[in-house]
Amino acid sequence: MQTYLQDMVYESQTHTVKKLGVDTARYYLGVDDHDDIIRTGGDGYWGAYHELTRMIRGHIHLDATILTIAVPDNVSMEDMRKWLNYFFQDVQQIENVPEPGEEAAEEQNVNGGIYITQ
């Protein structure tokens, strides 16, 4: 998780990005058994879906999915926290994530034999 939070991926991974666009001024978000309609107030691109995969013995293995969502200006931080806890019930905040560059120079070449690229 720390690797992805620093906008880095492993060299062996394929990173695919799909833009999330709307033309109805809203989008539907569903996670497991929870769903909601997010009203954007405008059309356009309102996020992205990132998929990180790698090949293992000829089969594609999904390592991670990352969903980024832009929210309208009229949505408060408290509203975003409610959504986050609604969609991801066991979510926990990660504290003290180092800024890129603080540990990056050290990690890029030494990480248990795994090379990380940004």
Legacy VTK file of the C-alpha trace (Angstrom):
# vtk DataFile Version 3.0
C-alpha trace
ASCII
DATASET POLYDATA
POINTS 118 float
0.000 0.000 0.000
2.821 2.400 0.863
4.206 1.967 -2.653
0.926 2.959 -4.312
0.362 5.884 -1.930
3.672 7.303 -3.165
2.511 7.106 -6.825
4.920 4.264 -7.558
4.450 0.788 -9.009
6.677 -2.266 -9.353
8.496 -2.743 -12.669
6.812 -6.125 -13.161
3.343 -4.568 -13.040
1.215 -3.338 -15.898
-0.650 -0.140 -15.033
-3.919 0.474 -16.895
-5.943 3.667 -16.405
-9.540 4.250 -17.490
-11.029 7.733 -17.187
-14.420 8.014 -15.512
-16.569 10.374 -17.521
-20.168 11.435 -17.111
-22.624 13.092 -19.474
-25.581 13.157 -17.077
-24.066 15.332 -14.285
-23.995 12.282 -12.019
-22.477 8.861 -11.714
-23.446 5.665 -9.980
-20.926 4.160 -7.545
-21.359 0.637 -6.235
-18.995 -1.203 -3.886
-20.025 -4.660 -2.711
-23.574 -4.254 -1.328
-23.459 -0.452 -1.067
-24.355 1.978 -3.835
-25.183 5.628 -4.315
-25.588 8.269 -7.018
-22.975 11.004 -6.855
-24.303 14.255 -8.317
-21.456 16.129 -9.986
-23.194 19.318 -11.047
-21.586 19.049 -14.485
-20.484 16.734 -17.254
-16.895 15.686 -17.940
-14.248 13.460 -16.399
-14.741 12.970 -12.673
-12.143 10.377 -11.790
-10.087 7.415 -12.909
-9.900 3.665 -12.388
-6.371 2.280 -12.072
-5.652 -1.425 -12.400
-2.263 -2.930 -11.510
-1.602 -6.430 -12.814
1.315 -8.773 -13.475
1.828 -12.075 -15.243
2.328 -15.161 -13.080
2.893 -18.444 -14.931
1.066 -17.150 -17.994
-1.966 -15.851 -16.092
-2.843 -12.245 -15.317
-2.834 -11.581 -11.566
-4.631 -8.515 -10.195
-2.430 -6.808 -7.583
-4.481 -3.685 -6.901
-7.251 -1.427 -8.089
-7.253 2.255 -7.263
-10.303 4.429 -7.716
-9.890 8.197 -7.724
-12.991 10.343 -7.711
-13.289 14.094 -8.036
-16.143 15.464 -5.979
-18.091 18.659 -6.625
-17.139 21.858 -4.805
-20.361 21.807 -2.794
-19.472 18.487 -1.097
-18.005 18.941 2.369
-15.167 16.956 3.923
-17.704 15.463 6.338
-19.831 14.275 3.374
-16.750 12.621 1.870
-15.974 10.864 5.167
-19.554 9.555 5.303
-19.287 8.205 1.755
-15.926 6.616 2.501
-17.241 4.871 5.607
-20.431 3.839 3.792
-18.630 2.239 0.840
-15.629 0.871 2.761
-16.802 -0.083 6.248
-13.428 -1.203 7.615
-11.462 1.719 6.189
-8.611 3.119 8.278
-6.690 6.324 7.760
-2.973 5.937 7.069
-0.837 8.474 8.874
2.622 9.784 8.098
2.921 8.721 4.494
6.351 10.004 3.414
6.441 12.497 0.577
8.015 11.268 -2.676
11.726 11.894 -2.455
12.070 11.395 1.286
12.555 7.649 1.035
12.299 7.244 -2.728
16.016 7.494 -3.457
16.734 4.712 -1.007
13.795 2.493 -2.057
14.230 2.794 -5.814
17.321 0.607 -5.845
16.998 -1.448 -2.670
13.745 -3.085 -1.668
14.385 -6.744 -1.049
15.607 -7.188 -4.612
12.501 -5.573 -6.096
13.000 -2.475 -8.180
10.371 0.221 -8.015
9.747 2.788 -10.740
7.803 5.979 -10.504
LINES 1 119
118 0 1 2 3 4 5 6 7 8 9 10 11 12 13 14 15 16 17 18 19 20 21 22 23 24 25 26 27 28 29 30 31 32 33 34 35 36 37 38 39 40 41 42 43 44 45 46 47 48 49 50 51 52 53 54 55 56 57 58 59 60 61 62 63 64 65 66 67 68 69 70 71 72 73 74 75 76 77 78 79 80 81 82 83 84 85 86 87 88 89 90 91 92 93 94 95 96 97 98 99 100 101 102 103 104 105 106 107 108 109 110 111 112 113 114 115 116 117
